[in-house]
Amino acid sequence: NYIVQTEEQYIFIYEAMNEAIQSGQTEISARNLFTYLQRLLQPIDDSSLTDMELEFKRLANFKAQPSKFISANNPSNKFKNRLVNILPYENTRVCLSPIRGIDGSDYINASYIDTVR
């Protein structure tokens, strides 16, 4: 018996590990949020850049794997995407009830987002 049994599982594990290595720890508790944001707004050493500006530069350079946007890149769905660089991840996208015989009828460019109450 093998833990990874399909190519899709292997790809998922590879991408998840790669993302964890590249991103590091990204979770911030609500209790520490204010302090964390204050630190991000402070200039770094002798430069005029802040940690916040560096975060946005890293974000702009980040390239997500196409396998995370399978439905969004489906030819029958591409016209539904207002912007080519803002697509829903496959595992968090909102799925509509499909209409039989209509390819892409279950797709809308929308994502579920975890929130804290």
C-alpha positions as CSV (number, residue, x, y, z in Angstrom):
1,N,0.0,0.0,0.0
2,Y,1.2,3.4,-1.0
3,I,0.1,6.7,0.6
4,V,0.2,8.5,-2.8
5,Q,-1.9,6.5,-5.2
6,T,-2.6,8.9,-8.2
7,E,-0.7,11.5,-10.2
8,E,-3.2,14.1,-9.0
9,Q,-2.4,13.3,-5.4
10,Y,1.3,13.6,-6.1
11,I,0.9,17.0,-7.8
12,F,-1.2,18.2,-4.9
13,I,1.4,17.1,-2.3
14,Y,4.2,18.6,-4.4
15,E,2.5,22.0,-4.8
16,A,1.4,22.1,-1.2
17,M,4.9,21.4,0.1
18,N,6.4,23.9,-2.4
19,E,4.0,26.6,-1.3
20,A,4.8,25.9,2.3
21,I,8.5,26.2,1.7
22,Q,8.2,29.4,-0.3
23,S,5.7,31.1,1.9
24,G,6.8,30.0,5.4
25,Q,4.5,30.7,8.3
26,T,1.7,33.1,7.2
27,E,-0.8,32.8,10.0
28,I,-1.2,35.7,12.4
29,S,-3.4,35.5,15.5
30,A,-6.0,38.2,16.0
31,R,-4.3,39.1,19.3
32,N,-1.0,39.9,17.5
33,L,-2.4,41.5,14.3
34,F,-2.0,45.2,15.4
35,T,1.6,44.7,16.5
36,Y,2.4,42.7,13.3
37,L,0.9,45.5,11.1
38,Q,2.9,48.2,13.0
39,R,6.1,46.2,12.4
40,L,5.3,45.9,8.7
41,L,5.0,49.7,8.4
42,Q,8.5,50.4,9.9
43,P,11.4,51.1,7.5
44,I,13.9,48.3,7.1
45,D,17.4,49.2,8.4
46,D,18.8,52.1,6.3
47,S,16.5,51.7,3.3
48,S,13.3,53.6,2.8
49,L,11.4,50.4,2.1
50,T,9.0,48.9,4.7
51,D,8.3,45.2,5.3
52,M,4.8,45.9,3.9
53,E,6.3,47.1,0.6
54,L,8.6,44.0,0.4
55,E,5.6,41.8,1.0
56,F,3.7,43.3,-1.9
57,K,6.8,43.0,-4.1
58,R,7.1,39.3,-3.2
59,L,3.4,38.9,-3.9
60,A,3.7,40.5,-7.4
61,N,6.5,38.0,-8.2
62,F,4.6,34.9,-7.1
63,K,3.6,32.6,-9.9
64,A,0.8,30.1,-9.1
65,Q,0.7,26.7,-10.8
66,P,-1.8,26.4,-13.6
67,S,-3.1,23.1,-12.0
68,K,-4.7,25.3,-9.3
69,F,-7.0,27.0,-11.9
70,I,-8.3,24.0,-14.0
71,S,-11.9,25.2,-14.3
72,A,-10.9,28.9,-14.7
73,N,-8.7,28.0,-17.6
74,N,-11.3,25.8,-19.3
75,P,-12.0,27.4,-22.7
76,S,-15.7,27.4,-22.0
77,N,-15.1,29.5,-18.8
78,K,-12.4,32.0,-19.9
79,F,-14.8,34.6,-21.0
80,K,-16.4,34.6,-17.5
81,N,-13.1,35.8,-16.0
82,R,-13.0,39.6,-15.9
83,L,-9.3,39.7,-15.3
84,V,-6.8,37.1,-16.5
85,N,-4.7,37.4,-13.4
86,I,-7.5,37.1,-10.8
87,L,-8.8,33.5,-10.9
88,P,-10.4,31.3,-8.2
89,Y,-8.3,28.4,-6.9
90,E,-9.9,25.1,-7.8
91,N,-10.2,24.0,-4.2
92,T,-11.9,27.2,-3.0
93,R,-14.1,28.1,-6.0
94,V,-17.8,28.4,-5.7
95,C,-19.5,25.7,-7.8
96,L,-22.9,26.3,-9.3
97,S,-25.4,23.5,-10.0
98,P,-24.4,22.2,-13.4
99,I,-26.8,22.1,-16.4
100,R,-26.6,18.8,-18.1
101,G,-25.0,19.0,-21.5
102,I,-23.6,22.6,-21.0
103,D,-19.8,22.5,-20.5
104,G,-18.7,25.0,-17.8
105,S,-22.2,25.7,-16.5
106,D,-21.0,25.0,-13.0
107,Y,-18.4,27.8,-13.1
108,I,-18.5,31.3,-11.8
109,N,-15.4,33.4,-11.0
110,A,-15.9,33.4,-7.2
111,S,-14.2,31.9,-4.2
112,Y,-15.2,31.0,-0.7
113,I,-13.1,32.8,1.8
114,D,-12.6,31.8,5.5
115,T,-13.6,34.4,7.9
116,V,-13.4,35.0,11.6
117,R,-16.5,36.1,13.6
